Amino acid sequence: MVQRNLEPPPDLAPPAWVGSWLGRREDLIVRHGFTSDQLLLTWWNDHLAAAGMTDHQVRLYSREGGTPGLTRGDLFGMASSLDESSSDDDYLTLLWHVLAWGSGTSRRNNIKRIAAFTDPTAREERVGLLRAATVAARQGDTATAYGTLIRRGGGAIPDLGPAFFTKFLYFVGGGKPEHACLILDARVATTLHAAGWSTIPAGSYNWYTQTYVAYCSLLAGWARAATVAAGQPIAPDEFERALFAGRPLDN
C-alpha cells in the first residue's frame, strides 16, 4: 500500500497577498458576520419549531449604531459560557447558530442536520460527540477533537461533515487567538492547494485527521512568524479568513 503524504511541504509559505488581511483581527474576525436577510432566520426557526426544538431559536444580536446580525464575536460570546456540564440544549443552540452563520443563504443539507437530532436516543449520543470534541478542542488536542467527529466518508453525525463541524470546533474556543482548532472548508483547501500543498485536495469537503492537524499546525506556525515580523500579535484565524477569501483584501 502506498503511504499517503498528508503533510504540507515544510517550506510552504502563505501567498504574499495574505499580508493584506493581517493585523486587523477585531475588524476582520470578531466583527465578521451577516445580517438577517443573509441568515434565513425565519427558515431556521420554522424548521427547528417543526422538529420540536422551539427552545433553540436562532436569534440576532443588536449592536449600538449598527444593524442587528450574527458575527464571529457573537458566536465566541455564546460559546464562552459552554462547558462540559452544559445541557444538550445549550450545545444544540450553539450548533444551530454556527450552522446559520456558516450556511448564509444556503439551505443545503440543513434539514437533514436538524433531523439528525430529533430522535431522543440519537440526540443524546450525538450531542455527546459534540461535548467530547469541545473538551478536546479546548485542551488543544486537534487530533482527538477532529477524530471524534469524523468517520470514513463523512462525519460521525449525519450530514455534519468537516467543513461545518470544524466551524463548531473553532467557535468553542470562545475567540481565544491561541485556540488550536480552525475552520477548514473547500475554499480554504483550494487556496492552500494552489499555494503549493499539492496533496490537500482542491475543492474537497473531507480530510483525514492527520491533514486537519497539519493544517492547524501550519497556520499556527505562520501566525508565530507573522507576529515576530509585524511586532504585534497575529492569530492563526486571520490566515484562515484570508485563505477563504482567496485574494487580497479590498481596502
C-alpha positions in Angstrom: 0.0 0.0 0.0 1.3 3.5 -0.9 1.6 5.7 2.1 -0.3 9.0 1.6 1.7 12.1 2.2 -0.8 14.2 4.2 1.7 16.9 5.3 2.3 20.3 3.6 5.7 21.0 2.2 8.0 22.0 5.1 8.8 25.3 3.4 5.2 26.2 2.4 4.7 29.9 2.8 1.4 31.8 2.7 0.7 33.7 -0.6 2.1 37.2 -0.5 -1.3 38.8 -0.7 -2.4 37.2 2.6 -0.5 40.0 4.4 -3.3 42.5 3.5 -5.6 40.5 5.8 -3.4 40.5 8.9 -3.2 42.8 11.9 -6.9 43.8 12.0 -8.4 40.9 13.9 -11.1 43.0 15.7 -12.5 44.2 12.4 -11.9 41.2 10.1 -12.5 38.4 12.6 -14.5 39.4 15.6 -16.9 41.6 13.6 -17.1 39.3 10.6 -20.8 38.4 10.3 -24.1 38.6 8.5 -27.4 40.4 8.7 -30.9 38.9 9.0 -31.6 38.8 5.2 -28.4 36.8 4.8 -29.1 34.3 7.6 -32.5 32.9 6.7 -33.6 33.2 10.4 -37.3 32.6 9.6 -36.4 29.4 7.7 -34.2 28.2 10.6 -36.7 28.9 13.3 -39.7 27.5 11.4 -37.8 24.2 10.8 -36.5 24.0 14.3 -40.0 24.5 15.7 -41.4 21.9 13.3 -38.8 19.5 14.7 -39.9 20.2 18.3 -36.9 22.4 19.1 -38.7 25.7 19.9 -36.2 26.4 22.6 -33.4 26.5 20.1 -34.4 29.6 18.1 -31.7 31.3 16.2 -31.5 35.0 17.0 -29.7 38.1 16.0 -27.5 40.3 18.2 -28.1 44.0 18.4 -25.3 46.5 18.4 -25.3 50.2 19.1 -25.5 52.2 15.9 -25.5 49.1 13.7 -27.8 46.6 12.0 -28.6 43.5 14.1 -26.7 40.5 12.9 -24.6 37.4 13.8 -20.9 37.8 13.9 -17.9 35.6 14.9 -17.8 37.7 18.0 -21.4 36.9 18.9 -20.6 33.1 18.5 -17.5 33.5 20.6 -19.6 35.0 23.4 -22.2 32.3 23.1 -19.6 29.6 23.2 -17.7 31.1 26.2 -20.4 30.0 28.6 -20.5 26.4 27.3 -18.7 23.8 29.4 -18.7 20.0 29.8 -21.6 20.2 32.2 -23.8 22.4 29.9 -27.1 21.0 28.8 -27.7 19.3 25.5 -29.9 22.3 24.6 -27.0 24.7 25.1 -24.8 22.6 22.8 -27.5 22.5 20.1 -28.3 26.2 20.4 -24.7 27.0 19.6 -24.7 24.4 16.8 -27.7 26.0 15.1 -26.2 29.4 15.3 -22.9 28.2 13.9 -24.7 26.5 11.1 -26.8 29.5 10.3 -23.7 31.7 10.3 -21.8 29.2 8.1 -24.6 28.5 5.7 -25.7 32.0 4.9 -28.4 32.0 2.3 -27.9 28.3 1.6 -30.4 25.7 2.9 -28.3 22.8 1.6 -28.5 19.7 3.9 -29.7 21.8 6.9 -33.0 20.0 7.1 -31.1 16.7 7.4 -28.8 18.2 10.1 -31.8 19.2 12.1 -33.3 15.8 11.6 -30.1 14.2 13.0 -31.1 15.4 16.5 -34.8 14.8 16.6 -34.7 11.2 17.9 -34.0 11.4 21.7 -31.6 8.5 21.8 -29.6 9.7 18.7 -29.7 13.2 20.0 -28.1 12.2 23.3 -25.4 10.2 21.6 -24.6 12.9 19.0 -24.6 15.8 21.5 -22.2 13.6 23.5 -19.9 13.6 20.5 -20.1 17.4 20.3 -19.4 17.6 24.0 -16.3 15.3 23.8 -15.0 17.2 20.8 -15.4 20.5 22.6 -13.3 19.3 25.6 -10.6 18.0 23.3 -10.6 21.2 21.2 -10.2 23.4 24.3 -7.3 21.2 25.5 -5.5 21.8 22.2 -5.9 18.2 21.1 -6.8 18.8 17.5 -6.5 15.2 16.6 -9.0 14.0 19.1 -11.4 16.9 18.5 -11.5 16.2 14.8 -11.3 12.5 15.1 -14.3 12.4 17.4 -16.5 13.9 14.7 -15.1 12.3 11.5 -15.9 8.9 10.1 -14.8 7.3 6.8 -16.6 9.1 4.0 -18.0 11.9 6.2 -19.0 13.0 9.7 -20.0 10.9 12.7 -23.2 13.0 12.8 -25.2 12.6 9.6 -24.7 15.5 7.2 -22.4 17.3 9.6 -19.1 17.0 7.7 -15.7 18.6 8.3 -16.5 21.9 6.5 -19.2 22.5 9.1 -18.0 20.7 12.2 -14.6 22.4 12.1 -16.6 25.7 12.4 -18.1 24.3 15.6 -14.6 23.2 16.8 -13.3 26.7 16.1 -16.1 28.6 17.8 -16.0 26.6 21.0 -12.6 28.3 21.6 -14.5 31.4 22.5 -12.4 33.6 20.3 -9.1 33.0 22.1 -6.3 33.7 19.5 -4.3 30.7 20.7 -7.2 28.2 20.2 -5.9 25.3 18.3 -8.8 24.3 16.1 -9.5 26.3 12.9 -12.2 26.2 10.2 -11.2 24.1 7.2 -13.5 24.1 4.2 -13.3 23.6 0.4 -12.3 27.2 -0.4 -9.5 27.2 2.2 -8.3 23.9 0.9 -8.4 25.1 -2.7 -6.3 28.2 -1.9 -3.7 26.0 0.0 -3.6 23.6 -2.9 -2.8 26.4 -5.3 -0.2 27.8 -2.9 1.8 24.5 -3.1 0.2 22.0 -0.7 -0.4 19.6 -3.6 -1.7 16.7 -1.5 -4.6 18.6 0.1 -7.4 18.0 -2.4 -8.7 21.2 -4.0 -12.4 21.6 -3.5 -12.7 18.6 -1.2 -15.1 18.6 1.8 -13.5 15.7 3.6 -10.0 15.3 5.0 -8.0 12.8 7.0 -7.5 13.7 10.7 -3.7 14.0 10.0 -4.4 16.5 7.3 -6.5 18.7 9.7 -3.9 18.5 12.4 -1.2 19.5 9.9 -3.4 22.4 8.6 -3.9 23.8 12.1 -0.2 23.5 12.9 0.7 25.2 9.6 -1.4 28.2 10.3 -0.2 28.4 13.9 3.4 28.5 12.6 2.5 31.2 10.1 0.9 33.2 12.8 4.0 32.9 15.1 6.3 34.1 12.3 4.0 36.9 11.3 3.8 38.1 14.9 7.6 38.4 15.0 7.7 40.1 11.7 4.9 42.6 12.4 5.8 43.3 16.0 2.2 42.7 17.0 0.0 39.7 17.7 -1.2 37.9 14.6 -3.6 34.9 15.2 -4.0 31.8 13.0 -7.6 32.5 12.2 -6.5 35.7 10.4 -4.8 33.4 7.9 -7.9 31.2 7.7 -10.1 34.2 6.8 -7.6 35.3 4.1 -7.3 31.8 2.6 -11.1 31.6 2.5 -11.2 34.8 0.6 -8.5 33.6 -1.8 -7.5 37.1 -2.8 -6.1 40.4 -1.4 -8.3 42.4 0.9 -10.1 45.2 -0.9 -9.4 48.3 1.2 
